[in-house]
Structure formats: structure tokens, C-alpha cells
Amino acid sequence: MESPVPAPTRINAATAMPAAPSNPAEIFTRFERGEIQREELHSLLALHARELIEEMEEDHRNPAAALVEYLLARRAVGRLIRRHGGKTLREVLVALSQITDFPPARHLWNASHPDVPLHCFLRLRREPVFRIREIRPLPEHALVVVCEFGAAGRGKATVRSITLTRDQNWVLHQPCATATASPPSGGTTRRPRQGFGGCGAACLTAGEKRS
């Protein structure tokens, strides 16, 4: 008697971090640098599109959860806008989207498009989550952005404090600096790779505590 063939395991592309980049901006940058061929470019863009379609289908299957996510994101963004202004918040999201080895960047690739509402970029309950806890101004027109991302369970998300500064053109960006991250409980601190623009993954302040 033949043993039954096990059902294929469905991989959740939203929570599993791929080895290849799924951020379209980074994909095109790698293609322009000659690091990937046209066929791989098309494959990676198709993967990104499938992830978006899967989330839309999930919202269609569970409209109640989608509505709750929408309302929570609208409230969180409204709070940030009242404190810092919509222009600054969008600048922060654009700067974060340009950080290589920063997982939420894959969902922030079109943050510079003014026609995309800001609440679309926060993920309060949908995994992988992306929440902005705080934006703190620093001297010399710099900002510290405290955000968390990853698993949705309480205390399971990774917390990062990312320092952003303005260049001579008043563009907000992540400066080159050594970085560390606060991992989830039981995790290990890691050093980011060199990446986009020759910088590390993020200018991070170690020791941030979770609420």
C-alpha cells in the first residue's frame, strides 16, 4: 500500500523573509547595477505582485479583520500627523524605505507617492507588523524613529531606534554609522550588512525597551 503524499506546505510570503529582495526599488537598482539579469528582474517583480494579490484576497475572505486593520492604521497615522505633520511622516517613511536589510522597507517602496495614503504603510496587526512608536526630534534637524516590526504577538516584534538626518538638500536619510538592534525576547543582537549607498542597515540605538 502506497503511503499518502503529504499536502504541500503553503509558505506565507508576508512573514517569511526571502533571500532575494522583494522591494521593487531595490530590485530595479540591482538590475541597473548589473547584479541580476532581466529574467530574474521579472521573476522578483512577479513575486512581489503575488504577495500583494495574496493580501488582497485575504482581505476579501476576511473583511471584518481588514476593516479593523484599516481603522487602527488610520488612528495611528492620525496621531502621528497631529504630532509631526503629514509631510514629515512621509519623509520618514521614504527614508526608511531606502534602508537595505530593514525588513519593513519591502512594504514602503512607494511611500514617496503622494497619492498613496499614509495609513497604507502601517501594519498594526497584519504580519509582518510595522508600527511607529515614536518620532523624536534631535539637534541639527535630525530625528530618531522608534519602530517595531515582525511578529504580531505581544513582545515578539523587533524594536529599532533609527537615526535620520537631513543632507545639504534638506532630504531626510539614514547616515552611515554602526548599528545594533533590539531583538525579540530570546533573540540575539545582530550587525547589519553594508548595503544601499554604502551605509549599514540602520543607525540604531541599542537598549530600547518594549512596552
C-alpha positions as a Markdown table, in Angstrom:
| # | Residue | x | y | z |
|---|---|---|---|---|
| 1 | Met | 0.0 | 0.0 | 0.0 |
| 2 | Glu | 1.4 | 3.3 | -1.0 |
| 3 | Ser | 1.9 | 5.9 | 1.7 |
| 4 | Pro | -0.2 | 9.1 | 1.2 |
| 5 | Val | 1.5 | 12.0 | -0.4 |
| 6 | Pro | 1.7 | 14.9 | 2.1 |
| 7 | Ala | -0.1 | 18.1 | 1.2 |
| 8 | Pro | 2.3 | 20.9 | 0.1 |
| 9 | Thr | 3.1 | 23.4 | 2.8 |
| 10 | Arg | 1.9 | 26.9 | 2.0 |
| 11 | Ile | 4.6 | 29.5 | 2.6 |
| 12 | Asn | 3.4 | 32.8 | 3.9 |
| 13 | Ala | 5.4 | 35.2 | 1.8 |
| 14 | Ala | 4.4 | 38.1 | 4.1 |
| 15 | Thr | 6.1 | 36.7 | 7.2 |
| 16 | Ala | 8.9 | 34.7 | 5.6 |
| 17 | Met | 11.8 | 36.9 | 4.7 |
| 18 | Pro | 13.0 | 35.9 | 1.2 |
| 19 | Ala | 16.7 | 35.7 | 0.4 |
| 20 | Ala | 16.2 | 37.9 | -2.6 |
| 21 | Pro | 14.8 | 41.5 | -2.3 |
| 22 | Ser | 11.2 | 42.0 | -2.9 |
| 23 | Asn | 11.2 | 45.8 | -2.7 |
| 24 | Pro | 10.7 | 46.9 | -6.3 |
| 25 | Ala | 13.0 | 49.9 | -5.9 |
| 26 | Glu | 15.9 | 47.7 | -4.7 |
| 27 | Ile | 15.1 | 45.2 | -7.4 |
| 28 | Phe | 15.4 | 47.8 | -10.1 |
| 29 | Thr | 18.6 | 49.2 | -8.5 |
| 30 | Arg | 20.2 | 45.8 | -8.6 |
| 31 | Phe | 19.2 | 45.3 | -12.2 |
| 32 | Glu | 20.7 | 48.7 | -13.2 |
| 33 | Arg | 23.9 | 47.7 | -11.4 |
| 34 | Gly | 24.0 | 44.5 | -13.4 |
| 35 | Glu | 23.7 | 42.3 | -10.3 |
| 36 | Ile | 20.7 | 40.5 | -11.7 |
| 37 | Gln | 19.5 | 39.6 | -15.2 |
| 38 | Arg | 16.3 | 40.7 | -16.9 |
| 39 | Glu | 14.7 | 37.2 | -16.3 |
| 40 | Glu | 15.4 | 37.5 | -12.5 |
| 41 | Leu | 14.1 | 41.0 | -12.5 |
| 42 | His | 10.8 | 39.8 | -14.0 |
| 43 | Ser | 10.7 | 36.9 | -11.5 |
| 44 | Leu | 11.2 | 39.1 | -8.5 |
| 45 | Leu | 8.7 | 41.6 | -9.6 |
| 46 | Ala | 6.2 | 38.8 | -10.2 |
| 47 | Leu | 6.9 | 37.5 | -6.6 |
| 48 | His | 6.2 | 41.0 | -5.2 |
| 49 | Ala | 2.9 | 41.2 | -7.2 |
| 50 | Arg | 1.8 | 37.8 | -6.0 |
| 51 | Glu | 2.4 | 38.9 | -2.4 |
| 52 | Leu | 0.2 | 41.9 | -2.9 |
| 53 | Ile | -2.6 | 39.8 | -4.6 |
| 54 | Glu | -2.5 | 37.3 | -1.7 |
| 55 | Glu | -3.1 | 40.1 | 0.8 |
| 56 | Met | -6.0 | 41.5 | -1.2 |
| 57 | Glu | -7.5 | 38.0 | -1.4 |
| 58 | Glu | -7.1 | 37.6 | 2.3 |
| 59 | Asp | -8.9 | 40.9 | 2.9 |
| 60 | His | -11.7 | 39.7 | 0.6 |
| 61 | Arg | -12.0 | 36.5 | 2.6 |
| 62 | Asn | -12.0 | 38.3 | 6.0 |
| 63 | Pro | -13.4 | 41.8 | 5.5 |
| 64 | Ala | -14.0 | 42.3 | 9.2 |
| 65 | Ala | -10.3 | 41.9 | 10.1 |
| 66 | Ala | -9.4 | 44.1 | 7.1 |
| 67 | Leu | -11.7 | 46.8 | 8.4 |
| 68 | Val | -10.2 | 46.7 | 11.9 |
| 69 | Glu | -6.7 | 46.9 | 10.4 |
| 70 | Tyr | -7.8 | 49.9 | 8.3 |
| 71 | Leu | -9.3 | 51.7 | 11.3 |
| 72 | Leu | -6.3 | 51.0 | 13.6 |
| 73 | Ala | -3.9 | 52.3 | 10.9 |
| 74 | Arg | -6.0 | 55.4 | 10.3 |
| 75 | Arg | -6.0 | 56.2 | 14.0 |
| 76 | Ala | -2.3 | 55.6 | 14.4 |
| 77 | Val | -1.4 | 57.7 | 11.4 |
| 78 | Gly | -3.7 | 60.5 | 12.6 |
| 79 | Arg | -1.9 | 60.6 | 15.9 |
| 80 | Leu | 1.5 | 60.8 | 14.2 |
| 81 | Ile | 0.3 | 63.5 | 11.8 |
| 82 | Arg | -1.1 | 65.6 | 14.6 |
| 83 | Arg | 2.3 | 65.5 | 16.4 |
| 84 | His | 4.7 | 65.8 | 13.4 |
| 85 | Gly | 2.8 | 66.7 | 10.3 |
| 86 | Gly | 2.0 | 64.6 | 7.2 |
| 87 | Lys | 5.0 | 65.9 | 5.2 |
| 88 | Thr | 7.5 | 64.9 | 7.9 |
| 89 | Leu | 5.8 | 61.5 | 8.3 |
| 90 | Arg | 6.0 | 60.8 | 4.6 |
| 91 | Glu | 9.7 | 61.9 | 4.6 |
| 92 | Val | 10.4 | 59.4 | 7.4 |
| 93 | Leu | 8.7 | 56.6 | 5.6 |
| 94 | Val | 10.6 | 57.4 | 2.4 |
| 95 | Ala | 13.9 | 57.4 | 4.3 |
| 96 | Leu | 13.1 | 54.1 | 6.0 |
| 97 | Ser | 12.2 | 52.6 | 2.6 |
| 98 | Gln | 15.8 | 53.2 | 1.4 |
| 99 | Ile | 17.4 | 51.2 | 4.2 |
| 100 | Thr | 18.7 | 47.9 | 3.0 |
| 101 | Asp | 18.4 | 45.0 | 5.4 |
| 102 | Phe | 15.4 | 46.7 | 7.1 |
| 103 | Pro | 12.5 | 44.3 | 6.6 |
| 104 | Pro | 9.6 | 46.8 | 6.5 |
| 105 | Ala | 11.3 | 48.5 | 3.6 |
| 106 | Arg | 9.7 | 45.9 | 1.3 |
| 107 | His | 6.2 | 47.5 | 2.1 |
| 108 | Leu | 7.4 | 51.1 | 1.9 |
| 109 | Trp | 8.7 | 51.1 | -1.6 |
| 110 | Asn | 6.1 | 53.6 | -2.9 |
| 111 | Ala | 6.0 | 55.8 | 0.2 |
| 112 | Ser | 7.2 | 58.8 | -1.9 |
| 113 | His | 4.0 | 58.7 | -4.0 |
| 114 | Pro | 1.7 | 61.4 | -2.6 |
| 115 | Asp | -1.4 | 59.7 | -3.9 |
| 116 | Val | -0.9 | 56.7 | -1.6 |
| 117 | Pro | -2.5 | 57.4 | 1.8 |
| 118 | Leu | -0.1 | 57.3 | 4.7 |
| 119 | His | -2.2 | 54.8 | 6.7 |
| 120 | Cys | -1.5 | 52.2 | 3.9 |
| 121 | Phe | 2.1 | 51.8 | 5.2 |
| 122 | Leu | 1.4 | 50.9 | 8.8 |
| 123 | Arg | 0.6 | 47.3 | 9.7 |
| 124 | Leu | -0.8 | 47.2 | 13.2 |
| 125 | Arg | -2.0 | 43.5 | 13.3 |
| 126 | Arg | -1.2 | 42.1 | 9.9 |
| 127 | Glu | 2.0 | 40.2 | 9.9 |
| 128 | Pro | 4.7 | 41.2 | 9.4 |
| 129 | Val | 3.6 | 44.2 | 11.5 |
| 130 | Phe | 5.2 | 47.6 | 11.1 |
| 131 | Arg | 4.4 | 50.2 | 13.8 |
| 132 | Ile | 6.0 | 53.6 | 14.5 |
| 133 | Arg | 6.1 | 54.0 | 18.3 |
| 134 | Glu | 7.7 | 57.4 | 18.4 |
| 135 | Ile | 9.4 | 60.1 | 16.4 |
| 136 | Arg | 11.8 | 62.2 | 18.5 |
| 137 | Pro | 13.5 | 65.4 | 17.2 |
| 138 | Leu | 17.2 | 65.8 | 17.7 |
| 139 | Pro | 19.6 | 68.8 | 17.3 |
| 140 | Glu | 20.9 | 69.6 | 13.9 |
| 141 | His | 17.5 | 68.7 | 12.2 |
| 142 | Ala | 17.8 | 65.0 | 13.0 |
| 143 | Leu | 15.2 | 62.6 | 14.1 |
| 144 | Val | 15.0 | 59.3 | 16.0 |
| 145 | Val | 12.3 | 56.9 | 14.8 |
| 146 | Val | 11.4 | 54.2 | 17.2 |
| 147 | Cys | 9.6 | 51.4 | 15.3 |
| 148 | Glu | 8.8 | 47.7 | 15.7 |
| 149 | Phe | 8.3 | 45.1 | 13.1 |
| 150 | Gly | 7.9 | 41.3 | 12.6 |
| 151 | Ala | 5.6 | 39.0 | 14.6 |
| 152 | Ala | 2.3 | 40.4 | 15.8 |
| 153 | Gly | 2.4 | 38.7 | 19.2 |
| 154 | Arg | 2.9 | 40.8 | 22.3 |
| 155 | Gly | 6.6 | 41.3 | 23.0 |
| 156 | Lys | 7.6 | 39.3 | 19.8 |
| 157 | Ala | 8.3 | 42.2 | 17.5 |
| 158 | Thr | 11.8 | 43.5 | 16.9 |
| 159 | Val | 12.3 | 47.1 | 18.1 |
| 160 | Arg | 14.7 | 49.5 | 16.4 |
| 161 | Ser | 15.6 | 53.1 | 17.0 |
| 162 | Ile | 16.7 | 54.6 | 13.7 |
| 163 | Thr | 18.5 | 58.0 | 13.4 |
| 164 | Leu | 17.7 | 60.0 | 10.4 |
| 165 | Thr | 19.4 | 63.3 | 9.4 |
| 166 | Arg | 19.0 | 65.9 | 6.6 |
| 167 | Asp | 21.6 | 66.4 | 4.0 |
| 168 | Gln | 22.5 | 69.7 | 2.3 |
| 169 | Asn | 19.4 | 69.4 | 0.1 |
| 170 | Trp | 17.2 | 69.0 | 3.2 |
| 171 | Val | 16.4 | 65.4 | 2.3 |
| 172 | Leu | 15.9 | 63.1 | 5.2 |
| 173 | His | 18.1 | 60.0 | 5.1 |
| 174 | Gln | 19.9 | 57.5 | 7.2 |
| 175 | Pro | 23.6 | 58.5 | 7.8 |
| 176 | Cys | 26.4 | 56.0 | 7.7 |
| 177 | Ala | 27.0 | 54.6 | 11.2 |
| 178 | Thr | 27.4 | 51.5 | 13.2 |
| 179 | Ala | 24.1 | 50.0 | 14.1 |
| 180 | Thr | 22.6 | 47.5 | 16.5 |
| 181 | Ala | 19.1 | 46.2 | 17.0 |
| 182 | Ser | 17.0 | 45.1 | 19.9 |
| 183 | Pro | 15.7 | 41.6 | 19.0 |
| 184 | Pro | 12.6 | 39.9 | 20.3 |
| 185 | Ser | 12.7 | 38.2 | 23.6 |
| 186 | Gly | 15.1 | 35.2 | 23.4 |
| 187 | Gly | 16.7 | 36.5 | 20.2 |
| 188 | Thr | 20.3 | 37.7 | 19.5 |
| 189 | Thr | 21.6 | 41.1 | 18.6 |
| 190 | Arg | 22.9 | 41.2 | 15.0 |
| 191 | Arg | 25.0 | 43.6 | 13.0 |
| 192 | Pro | 23.6 | 44.8 | 9.7 |
| 193 | Arg | 25.3 | 44.3 | 6.4 |
| 194 | Gln | 26.7 | 47.1 | 4.3 |
| 195 | Gly | 24.1 | 48.0 | 1.7 |
| 196 | Phe | 22.3 | 50.8 | 0.0 |
| 197 | Gly | 24.5 | 53.8 | -0.6 |
| 198 | Gly | 27.4 | 52.2 | 1.4 |
| 199 | Cys | 25.6 | 52.5 | 4.7 |
| 200 | Gly | 24.7 | 49.9 | 7.2 |
| 201 | Ala | 21.1 | 48.7 | 7.7 |
| 202 | Ala | 20.2 | 51.5 | 10.1 |
| 203 | Cys | 21.7 | 53.8 | 12.7 |
| 204 | Leu | 20.2 | 52.2 | 15.7 |
| 205 | Thr | 20.4 | 52.9 | 19.4 |
| 206 | Ala | 20.7 | 49.8 | 21.5 |
| 207 | Gly | 18.8 | 49.2 | 24.7 |
| 208 | Glu | 15.3 | 50.3 | 23.6 |
| 209 | Lys | 12.7 | 48.7 | 25.8 |
| 210 | Arg | 9.4 | 47.3 | 24.7 |
| 211 | Ser | 6.1 | 48.4 | 26.2 |
